[in-house]
Amino acid sequence: MKNAAKVNKKENGVRMRKCSQPWKHRRQCGFSNTHAKSLLSRFYGIIIRMFFEASERHHMPHFHAYYQEHVAVFSMSPVALIIGFLPQRQQRLVEAWAELHTAELLADWQLLEQGRKPAPIPPLQ
């Protein structure tokens, strides 16, 4: 099993492969910089990211929340779970954080629509 290190896997719907020289050709090997650029906040083990792909139509501004193996998508105005699942405690933390930062989330959405990098948002304290 020599090629076991190069086995394809999916991460958020994107095919990912291990590359022997990632600094030279990350995109050619299936790596995406989207994940690194989209990180908005991190608190209590929850990661908040926002994606905007020009090829896909988005009907409403939203963000993605990740906690362990769980993934959920939330609308921003009003803050509500669209799809996915988070444990109840984490869902409430995400909703409270989003209520506090709705204006910043909407501003980040507009930046992404313009093809710019979103600004980080302070974590829940």
Sequence and secondary structure as in RCSB ss.txt:
>XXXX:A:sequence
MKNAAKVNKKENGVRMRKCSQPWKHRRQCGFSNTHAKSLLSRFYGIIIRMFFEASERHHMPHFHAYYQEHVAVFS
MSPVALIIGFLPQRQQRLVEAWAELHTAELLADWQLLEQGRKPAPIPPLQ
>XXXX:A:secstr
 GGGGG  EEETTEEE   S HHHHTTTTT  SHHHHTEEEEETTEEEE    TTS  SS EEEEEETTEEEEEE
ETTEEEEEE   HHHHHHHHHHHHHTHHHHHHHHHHHHTT          
